[in-house]
Amino acid sequence: HPRVFSGIQPTGDLHLGNYLGAIMNWVKMQETHECIFCIVDMHAITMKHDPKSLARATRELTAGLIASGVDPDKAILFHQSAVPMHGQLTWILDCVARIGWLDRMTQFKDKSGADKEGASAGLYVYPVLMAADILGYKATHVPVGEDQKQHLELARDIAEKFNRDFGVDLFPIPEPFIQGAATRVMSLRDGTAKMSKSDPSEMSRINMLDDGDTIMRKFKKAKTDADALPSEVAGLAARPEAANLVNIHAALSGQTAADVLREFGGQGFGVFKPALGELAVEKLAPIAERFRELKGDKKTLDGILHRGAQQANAIAEPILQEAKRAVGFLKG
Ligand code: TYM
């Protein structure tokens, strides 16, 4: 039984990387698959956070996802902390995952910085919570950006080890679904760094709620080399900034990078950047407008999350019971 699960953290603003790497695929898949989309507020407390901002960010992300096309009548949309399975299954999976596996996770190394000893234990087991998110719904497909690949491999390893250790066929092995022309959107200031909400430079990313002028300015100021665009994709190989802008164009216009270069090959950035900016404004302005209509309606947003949590819980609870039985816990 195919089932889609994916998650997103309520920290910082939604940016173009989230949209092109993940949310665009969510919106497509909700038309053809059973989909569960989760605002992972439990992941968001693994780093120092402000409780008031977290509550606000959770509602705003709900509005942002709906504005981006996630339809709570087609997909289940809810926040993680509202469904008890996530925490409970995480404990069981903590006892399946190996320290050696977690030690290899590059995100912990990046996010804990210089002070590993001072990082929260939650940050260390972050990928196990993520595995519980996925396995707790027996999800088969997980649409994410490229940066989540290592976490998905860990979730697969945990599912396999659980099934093997306890002699069951409980968890399907989830498939990462990393697709589109921009599965790894890079910073506009550095073609070798991922576009991310934690980059201190606002110029490094396009936020989904940026106004038209800001979007145009950020693309026009994006770092590039001085050459014209090549006419074939191979010509982008050693040009990460140019490749990034071409991929963004392709993802926004629903084409391949080759299509974009067929149109813009031989042109300089003086032509390409404004064209890209206009395309982005055309695609993002309606999303920002819809967001502004939705974001103040606390009651509606909370209602959507509440209903989503009940739907999610109805799927997760029996699977949690199966997992508890498999490890030998008596019924309560
Ligand atoms: P998060 O909140 O960092 O990002 C949400 C989604 O956006 C994608 N993404 C990108 N894609 C392309 N280019 C980029 N520059 C870029 N930046 C972000 C991410 O790959 C992700 O798909 N750990 C996850 C959340 C999570 C999750 C899950 C995902 C928790 N549990 C279970 C899938 C399944 C995270 O922090 O994503």
Residues whose N, C-alpha, C, O or C-beta is under 5 A from the ligand:
A	BS01	TYM	F5 S6 G7 I8 Q9 G17 N18 G21 A22 V40 M130 D133 P143 V144 G145 E146 D147 Q148 A182 T183 R184 V185 M186 K194 M195
